[in-house]
């Protein structure tokens, strides 16, 4: 997937913002306050938005469906 991931998983940007398919969203742990703060800076945020760098891949999530929003904002550019 063409995700930028500028901060390399440090939650210092929102370039890895994805929108998780609704049926998969309940399987994810709740977002931390820090992640929610970064999502506030992301473009096209939806109810099921997450930072992909904070989604730990597991067998439970095998086949997870996400989409990349059409626009993005790099928080490090602000």
C-alpha positions in Angstrom: 0.0 0.0 0.0 1.3 3.5 -0.7 1.4 4.7 2.8 4.1 7.3 3.6 4.6 6.6 7.3 6.9 9.6 7.8 7.4 9.1 11.5 8.2 5.4 11.3 5.5 4.4 13.9 6.2 7.0 16.5 2.7 8.6 16.3 4.3 12.0 15.3 2.4 12.4 12.0 -0.8 11.1 10.4 0.6 9.9 7.1 -0.4 6.3 7.7 -4.0 7.1 8.3 -6.3 4.4 7.1 -10.1 3.8 7.3 -10.8 0.3 8.6 -13.7 -1.6 7.1 -16.6 -1.5 9.7 -16.7 -5.2 10.2 -13.0 -5.3 11.1 -13.0 -2.2 13.4 -14.4 -4.0 16.5 -11.5 -6.4 16.4 -8.9 -3.6 17.0 -7.9 -2.4 20.5 -9.1 1.1 21.4 -6.9 3.9 20.0 -4.8 5.7 22.6 -5.2 9.3 23.4 -2.0 10.1 21.5 -3.4 8.3 18.4 -6.7 10.1 18.7 -4.7 13.4 18.8 -2.9 12.5 15.6 -6.1 11.5 13.9 -7.4 15.0 14.7 -4.8 16.3 12.2 -5.6 13.7 9.5 -7.7 14.4 6.4 -11.0 12.7 5.7 -11.3 11.1 9.1 -14.1 8.6 9.6 -15.6 6.7 12.5 -13.3 3.8 11.8 -10.1 5.8 11.2 -6.9 4.5 12.7 -3.2 5.1 12.2 -2.0 1.9 10.5 1.3 2.0 12.4 -0.7 1.3 15.6 -2.5 -1.8 14.3 -0.6 -4.9 15.5 -0.9 -7.5 12.8 -2.1 -10.9 14.1 -3.8 -14.0 12.9 -7.1 -12.5 14.2 -6.6 -9.6 11.6 -5.6 -11.9 8.7 -7.5 -10.4 5.8 -8.3 -7.0 7.4 -9.6 -4.5 4.9 -8.6 -0.9 5.0 -8.7 2.0 2.5 -6.4 5.0 2.2 -8.2 8.3 2.2 -7.9 10.4 -1.0 -6.2 13.3 0.7 -3.6 13.3 3.5 -2.0 15.8 5.8 1.6 15.3 7.1 1.5 16.6 10.7 5.3 17.1 10.5 4.8 19.8 7.9 2.8 22.0 10.3 
